[in-house]
C-alpha cells in the first residue's frame, strides 16, 4: 500500500503540526509515506524525518493546468492520497475529476472553528468526500449530518515530541498562553483572569488577525506584567519558566498545545472544547472549565497551584490516551478500511 500525504505548505499552524507528526510516526510503520507540498515548504519542514521523500508542486496559481497535470502524474502512483485541510482536498479532488485515477482520496479535516461555524462550503458539497477523517467528534458529527460521506473516521491528534518532565521547583511564577492571534482564541479573557489574579502572563503566538492584535495591544498597554511574544519556534523549551498555562479558545478540534502541556507535565486550565478535552477531562477535572466566568477560572487556577504531583499525572494521561503507538494503530486501521 502506497500512501501520499498532501498539504499546501508547512508554515506554523495546528494542521501543519499534525501533518508533520503524522508522517513522522508513519515512518516507523510498514506504510512509509511520501509527502507532497502543493505550494512551498515552510518553517516546520525542518521537523520532517529525513527519510521521508518530499515532493514539491510549487503551484503559484491553483488554476494552472500544467501544475494540475503534474499533480495527477504523481497521484496515480499511489493507492491512497491522504489530503489535509479543506482547500487542499478540493484541489486534489478537482484534479482527479479532470484526469481520472484509481487512487482513493482520504480527506482529513482540521477545521478548528466548527463549534462557531457549521456551514458547509459549496466546494465540499460539490466534491463530497468518500472517506472523511475528523480530528474531533464535533467534526465527525458535523460530517455525518451535513456531508454524509461513505466512511467516517475519528483520529484524535497526537504529538511526536519526546516529553521532558518539568521539575516543579524550577518553575517560575508567570502564566503562559500559546495561540495564534485571532479572535476565536479569546485571548482577552486570559488577560482578564491573570489581571484579576495579579499574575504575569506571556502570550506566544503569530499575528493572524491584525485588528485583533491591535485590540489586545491596547488592552495590555498599561499592564507591564502582560506581553505578546511573536516569532518563537520551539516554545516547549521555555515551559520550565512558567507555573501554569491557560487555554481560552472558544472552539478547537485538538488542541495540540494541551497535548504538549500534558507531555511536558505543565499544569494548565483550559476551556472544555475539542477532542483532547473530551478524552482527558474525566481524568483531569481541575484542568477544564465549561464556562467563561472569571471567578470559575480563578478557582481552577488556585486549585492547580495548590495540588501535588500534577506533572506526573498529566504525563500518565498523555501516554495512556494520546501516545504515538495508539495513533499509529488507528492510522493503519483507517488505511486498511479504505484499501479493502
Secondary structure as UniProt FT lines:
FT   STRAND          3..7
FT   HELIX           14..26
FT   TURN            27..30
FT   STRAND          34..37
FT   TURN            43..44
FT   HELIX           45..47
FT   TURN            50..51
FT   STRAND          53..56
FT   TURN            62..63
FT   HELIX           65..75
FT   TURN            76..77
FT   STRAND          80..84
FT   HELIX           86..99
FT   STRAND          104..109
FT   TURN            112..116
FT   HELIX           122..126
FT   STRAND          131..134
FT   HELIX           137..142
FT   HELIX           143..147
FT   STRAND          151..154
FT   HELIX           168..170
FT   STRAND          174..178
FT   HELIX           183..185
FT   HELIX           187..197
FT   STRAND          201..204
FT   HELIX           210..219
FT   TURN            220..222
FT   TURN            224..225
FT   STRAND          226..229
FT   HELIX           235..241
FT   STRAND          242..247
FT   HELIX           256..264
FT   STRAND          268..271
FT   HELIX           275..280
FT   TURN            281..283
FT   HELIX           285..287
FT   STRAND          288..289
FT   HELIX           294..305
FT   HELIX           310..322
FT   HELIX           324..339
//
